[in-house]
Structures are given as C-alpha cells and as structure tokens.
Amino acid sequence: PEVGRIFYLMPRLDTANGMDAMRLQNEFQTIRVPGGASVPVAASTFVFADVIRYIRRDGAFVTGIALVFVFAVLFAAHRSLLRAVILIAPMIVGLAWLFGLLVLFDIPLTFYSIIMIPVIIGTGIDSSIHLYQRYRELGPGSIPTVLRRTGPPVVLSTVTTMAGFGSLMLAQHRGLASMGEVAAIGMSTVLVATLIGLPALILATERRKPPSPGDQGPPGGRERRRA
C-alpha cells in the first residue's frame, strides 16, 4: 500500500538569519499539493523563528518587569520613595546610554544579547546599593570618602564580571559574540552613570533638606572617620 510522499524543500534564504527564518515560515507554513489539500511544513527553522517572535514580543515587557521589581524591592528595603529613585536613576541612565551606543555603532540587539539586559540591571543596582549603604553608614558629607574607599571594590567587581561576559566577544558564533558586546558596553555605561550620577543625586538631596535620622550614620561615625 502507498504510505505517502515526502517533499524536501531547499530554501535559498539564510536560515541562520532571524528575519529570513520568519519570512520563510510566513511563506511556507503550509503548502498546497495537487488535489487542493494543504499540508503543514515542519522545520527546525520554524522553531527558531517562533523563539525570535516571542523574544521580540516579550523582551521589552520582561525588562520592564525586572525594573519594576527592582524598584519595588528598593522601596521596601529603604521605605523611602526618594531613596529608591536615587538608587535606580543612575542605572536607568546607564541603560539609556547603552541603547544609544548600540544605535550609534550599529550593534543589533539579538535574541541572544537581550538576555544580558537583566544581568546588566542586577550588576548596576548592586553598585548603587553598595555605595549608598556606605554613605548611610558614614553620614552626610562623606561622598569623597565613599568614592575613595568603596568605589574601587565596586569598580573591580563590575570589571571582573564584565571581563567574564566580554570574553564572549571572541567567540566565532555571532549570537554569543553579541552577548559579549552588549555586556561589555552595558556594564561600562551603568558603572560610569553610577559613579557620576549617584554622588550627584546624594549631594543634591543633602542641599535640599536636613539629613534624616537614617542618614546620620552610627554614633561616633564622624569621630572614627577623623581618627
């Protein structure tokens, strides 16, 4: 008995290219055979195309959720809207610089490299938290001391993480290389924005209002610093 026929399609498009994969799926999701029946087409390229569609649709949403969650945790930990804004603002500026540089240097945000955005968010907020916590321990007027004592460890932590992910830039696989590029640029921009923006925001709040009890530092903190 006749079981059936197998049709093997040989596309001329680059199936490793996401846009070509989606275009191929749109055109050959099904084919019409003699007799009028529509036959579905199976291909690993179609799975690749579906993954790209989901990431393009949900990538920005998930990144937004990550930012909202980080902000909520900061607000719950510090119980202050102002402090939460001060901590997260430099990271948002750094992300804006990242996307600007990607456009400037024509570096595409692939479905591989978009995975690095939450990593950049986590690394960037760590730097802000460490610097701000040290400031609260030492009290108002301690920004130079915070940058001198806590700044170098923060920079070293970020640079070592950046070096680990940045090594992917040497990979021959273009997707992995794009992860390294976005990680190196993003962590750099967020670090610079934190080191410049966070002290500036703290100084601005110091000048606007008298220090709150939570920012006074431990008793005798100034005396220990002078010693």
Protein Blocks (a to p, Z undefined) as FASTA:
>chain_A
ZZbdcdddddfbdfkbmklmmmmmmmmmpccdehiiacddddfklmmmmmmmmmmmmmmm
mmmmmmmmmmmmmmmmnopaklmmmmmmmmmmmmmmmmmmmmmnopacdfklmmmmmmmm
mmmmmmmmmmmmmmmmnoghilmmmmmmmmmmmmmmmmmmmmmmmmmmmpmblklmmmmm
mmmmmmmmmmmmmmmmmmmmmmmmmmmpccdfklnopehklmmmmZZ
